[in-house]
Amino acid sequence: MHKLLLGSFTCLGLACATTSLSPSNANPPPSPAQTALETGDFLKAASLFSQTCQQNPRQYAADCLQAGTLWIELQHFEEAMRVLRPIANPHGEETNLEACFLLALSHYERGQLEAAVALLQPISQRHELDNRWRLRAQTEYAICLLELGERDKAQHLLETVAATALPTADEFWAKTKFFLAEMAFLRFAESSFCNRCSVNLMKKDVEKKVQLLLEAQELFLQTIQTQNNYWAIAAGMRMGELYETLYHQLLSSPLPLEIKPEEHDSYRKEMHKLLRSLLGKALQNYEDTLHTAERIGTTGFFAKRTREKLLHLTQQLLESPEDTAP
């Protein structure tokens, strides 16, 4: 259900790992792998780092991390898992933990959520760890639980992280806020209208849905305030989708009992005119988000998706005059 509601958001799960792509050994002369990395030949660099890693994974753990990160960037997840498994240990040291996050990401991208959970859950429960490791693991673990349908547990974990972590622009803090907002979006989208009931009862359902929209919007605004570019753009786009969703759900909602059969068409047309302002709000959110993305130079997944949403909605408004229902 979660993946269905999120559409094709392949990047909404675990975030890209924080392992640096800078050479693991800065001393000259550079190795062939380092040279390939510096010249932007990531496929060659990944292959060469992998060869070094396979000689002795423990001795060349940094090369394994480099190879794993590059394979993930190239979306070669099986290759990433092959070089990361020997050094991934949720009970180990920092290098082992970083390998766990990368390996969990690879499993996540392959839809192997239970395998990702098996790596992340032990780290999330290691209270002796610095918060940047434990809370990061709790956030990633919660996202997997959300995908697995364990929403209450995911909600509790995310709220725990939000209450424990210090507000920063760090990726995991912004992601925590974003997924709390996502869960609020799900509650909003899943709230339904009564079927063939009175205007008064329908009004109560509409008021409830609007309140849920405002709650989700507030959480997305909090995500934007973290000043993490990636998740701020994602939040801005989702705010636009809040209003688009409300428009379509209200327009297709059951007709109140007081509306006679011969009044159905005129009622829908009038609803379209009244609700059109919601599409205007969605459009404004997309425009503002895209403007921000262009200003800060972000061209990632959510910036591209926002542009697509903006173009589609603009075309929809042009093809659907105010006095004509879509």
C-alpha positions in Angstrom: 0.0 0.0 0.0 2.8 2.4 0.9 4.6 1.9 -2.3 1.4 2.2 -4.3 0.5 5.5 -2.7 4.0 6.9 -3.1 4.0 6.1 -6.9 7.3 5.6 -8.5 9.4 7.3 -5.8 12.3 4.9 -6.0 14.4 7.2 -3.8 12.0 7.7 -0.9 13.3 4.8 1.0 16.8 4.6 2.4 19.0 7.5 1.5 22.2 7.4 -0.5 25.0 6.4 1.8 27.3 9.1 3.2 30.5 7.4 2.3 32.8 9.8 0.5 33.6 9.2 -3.1 37.0 10.9 -2.6 40.1 8.6 -3.1 40.8 6.4 -0.2 44.5 7.0 -0.5 45.6 10.5 -1.4 49.3 9.7 -1.5 50.9 9.8 -4.9 51.1 8.1 -7.2 47.4 7.4 -7.6 46.3 3.9 -8.2 44.5 3.0 -11.5 41.2 2.9 -9.5 41.8 6.4 -8.1 42.7 7.7 -11.5 39.5 6.3 -13.0 37.5 7.8 -10.1 39.0 11.3 -10.6 38.3 11.2 -14.3 34.7 10.3 -13.8 34.9 6.7 -15.1 32.9 5.3 -12.3 32.3 1.9 -13.9 36.0 1.3 -14.3 36.7 2.7 -10.8 34.1 0.4 -9.3 35.7 -2.7 -11.0 39.2 -1.8 -10.0 38.3 -1.0 -6.3 36.4 -4.3 -6.3 39.5 -6.2 -7.5 41.6 -4.7 -4.7 38.9 -5.4 -2.1 38.6 -9.1 -3.1 42.3 -9.7 -2.3 41.7 -9.1 1.4 38.4 -7.4 2.3 39.4 -6.7 5.9 42.7 -5.1 4.9 41.2 -3.1 2.1 37.9 -2.3 3.8 38.0 1.3 2.5 38.3 0.0 -1.1 35.3 -2.2 -0.4 33.3 0.8 0.7 34.4 2.8 -2.3 33.4 -0.1 -4.6 30.1 -0.6 -2.9 29.2 3.1 -3.1 30.1 3.3 -6.7 28.2 0.1 -7.6 25.1 1.6 -5.8 25.5 4.9 -7.7 25.6 2.8 -10.9 22.6 0.8 -9.7 24.5 -2.5 -9.9 23.2 -3.7 -6.5 24.3 -7.3 -6.8 27.9 -6.2 -7.3 27.6 -3.8 -4.4 26.3 -6.6 -2.1 29.1 -8.9 -3.2 31.9 -6.5 -2.1 30.1 -5.2 1.0 29.0 -8.5 2.6 32.5 -9.5 3.9 32.9 -6.3 5.9 29.3 -5.6 6.9 28.8 -6.3 10.6 26.1 -4.6 12.7 28.1 -5.4 15.9 31.4 -4.1 14.5 33.2 -0.7 14.2 32.4 2.3 12.1 33.7 0.9 8.9 31.6 -2.2 9.4 28.5 -0.1 10.2 28.9 2.0 7.1 29.1 -1.2 5.1 25.9 -2.3 6.8 24.1 0.9 5.7 25.3 0.5 2.1 24.4 -3.2 2.1 21.0 -2.5 3.6 20.4 0.2 0.9 21.3 -2.4 -1.8 18.8 -4.9 -0.3 16.2 -2.2 -0.1 16.6 -1.3 -3.7 16.1 -4.9 -4.7 13.0 -5.2 -2.6 14.7 -7.4 0.0 13.3 -5.5 3.0 13.7 -8.3 5.6 17.4 -8.5 4.7 17.7 -4.7 5.2 15.9 -5.0 8.5 18.3 -7.7 9.7 21.2 -5.3 9.3 19.6 -2.2 10.6 17.7 -3.4 13.6 20.8 -4.5 15.7 22.5 -1.1 15.0 19.3 0.7 16.1 19.4 -1.0 19.4 23.1 -0.4 20.2 22.8 2.3 22.9 26.5 2.6 23.3 26.9 4.0 19.8 27.1 7.7 19.0 23.7 9.1 18.1 24.7 9.7 14.5 24.9 5.9 14.0 22.1 4.7 16.2 19.5 7.3 15.3 20.4 7.0 11.6 19.8 3.2 11.9 16.5 3.8 13.6 15.4 6.1 10.8 16.4 3.6 8.1 14.8 0.7 10.0 11.6 2.7 10.4 11.4 3.3 6.7 11.7 -0.5 6.0 9.0 -1.2 8.6 6.8 1.3 6.9 7.3 -0.4 3.6 6.5 -3.7 5.3 3.2 -2.4 6.5 4.2 -2.0 10.2 3.1 1.6 10.3 2.6 1.9 14.1 6.1 0.7 14.9 7.5 2.9 12.2 5.7 5.9 13.5 7.0 5.3 17.0 10.6 4.9 15.9 10.5 8.1 13.8 8.9 10.0 16.6 11.6 8.7 19.0 14.3 9.9 16.6 12.7 13.3 16.1 12.4 13.8 19.9 16.0 12.6 20.6 18.1 14.1 17.8 19.3 17.7 17.8 17.8 19.7 14.9 20.4 19.9 12.1 20.6 20.0 8.4 21.9 16.4 8.5 20.4 14.0 6.0 19.0 11.6 8.5 17.3 14.3 10.5 15.6 15.8 7.4 14.6 12.3 6.3 13.1 11.6 9.7 10.9 14.7 9.4 10.0 13.8 5.8 8.8 10.3 6.6 6.7 11.6 9.5 5.1 13.9 7.0 4.7 11.0 4.6 2.8 9.0 7.2 0.6 12.0 7.8 0.0 12.1 4.0 -1.1 8.5 4.0 -3.6 9.2 6.8 -4.9 12.1 4.8 -5.1 10.2 1.5 -6.8 7.2 3.2 -9.5 9.1 5.0 -12.8 8.5 3.1 -16.1 10.1 2.7 -19.4 8.6 3.7 -21.3 7.0 0.9 -24.7 8.6 0.0 -25.1 10.5 3.3 -26.5 13.9 4.1 -24.8 17.2 3.4 -24.1 17.7 7.1 -22.3 14.4 7.4 -20.4 14.9 4.2 -19.3 18.3 5.6 -17.8 16.7 8.7 -15.8 14.3 6.5 -14.5 17.1 4.4 -13.5 19.1 7.5 -11.7 16.0 8.9 -9.8 15.6 5.6 -8.8 19.2 5.4 -7.5 19.0 9.0 -5.4 16.0 8.0 -4.1 17.9 5.0 -3.0 20.8 7.3 -1.3 18.3 9.7 0.7 16.8 6.8 1.5 20.2 5.4 2.9 21.4 8.7 5.2 18.4 8.8 6.4 18.9 5.3 7.1 22.6 6.2 9.2 21.3 9.1 11.1 19.2 6.7 11.8 22.2 4.5 13.0 24.1 7.6 15.7 21.5 8.1 17.5 23.2 5.1 18.5 19.8 3.7 18.2 20.4 0.0 17.3 16.9 -1.1 14.4 16.4 1.3 13.3 20.0 1.2 12.6 19.7 -2.5 10.9 16.4 -1.9 8.7 18.0 0.8 7.8 20.9 -1.5 6.7 18.6 -4.2 4.6 16.5 -1.8 2.8 19.6 -0.6 1.7 20.3 -4.1 0.4 16.7 -4.3 -1.6 17.2 -1.1 -3.7 19.8 -2.9 -4.0 17.8 -6.1 -5.1 14.7 -4.1 -7.7 16.7 -2.2 -9.1 18.1 -5.5 -9.5 14.7 -7.1 -10.9 13.1 -4.0 -13.5 15.8 -3.4 -14.4 15.9 -7.1 -15.0 12.1 -7.2 -16.6 11.9 -3.7 -20.1 10.4 -3.3 -23.0 12.8 -4.0 -25.0 13.9 -0.9 -28.5 12.4 -0.6 -30.0 15.8 -1.1 -28.8 16.0 -4.7 -31.4 14.6 -7.2 -30.3 12.5 -10.1 -31.1 15.2 -12.6 -28.8 17.6 -10.7 -25.8 15.3 -10.8 -24.1 16.9 -13.8 -24.6 20.5 -12.7 -23.4 19.6 -9.2 -20.2 18.1 -10.5 -19.6 21.2 -12.7 -20.2 23.5 -9.8 -17.9 21.4 -7.6 -15.2 21.7 -10.3 -15.4 25.5 -10.3 -15.3 25.7 -6.5 -12.4 23.3 -6.2 -10.3 24.7 -9.0 -8.4 26.9 -6.5 -6.9 23.7 -5.0 -5.2 23.1 -8.3 -3.9 26.6 -8.2 -2.4 25.9 -4.7 -0.8 22.8 -6.1 0.6 24.7 -9.1 2.0 27.4 -6.8 3.8 24.7 -4.7 5.3 23.1 -7.7 6.5 26.5 -9.1 8.0 27.5 -5.8 9.7 24.2 -5.3 11.1 24.2 -8.8 12.3 27.7 -8.5 14.1 26.8 -5.2 15.7 23.7 -6.9 17.0 25.8 -9.8 18.3 28.5 -7.4 20.3 26.0 -5.3 21.4 24.0 -8.3 19.6 20.7 -7.4 18.8 18.5 -10.4 18.0 15.2 -8.5 15.0 12.9 -8.7 12.5 15.2 -6.9 13.5 18.3 -8.9 12.8 16.3 -12.1 9.6 14.9 -10.7 8.4 18.4 -9.7 9.0 19.7 -13.2 7.0 16.8 -14.6 4.1 17.5 -12.2 4.2 21.2 -13.0 4.0 20.7 -16.7 1.2 18.1 -16.4 -0.9 20.3 -14.2 -0.3 23.4 -16.3 -1.5 21.4 -19.3 -4.5 20.1 -17.4 -5.6 23.6 -16.4 -5.2 24.8 -20.0 -7.4 21.9 -21.3 -10.0 22.3 -18.6 -11.6 25.8 -18.5 -13.1 27.0 -15.3 -16.7 26.3 -16.5 -15.9 22.7 -17.7 -15.4 19.7 -15.5 -12.5 17.5 -16.4 
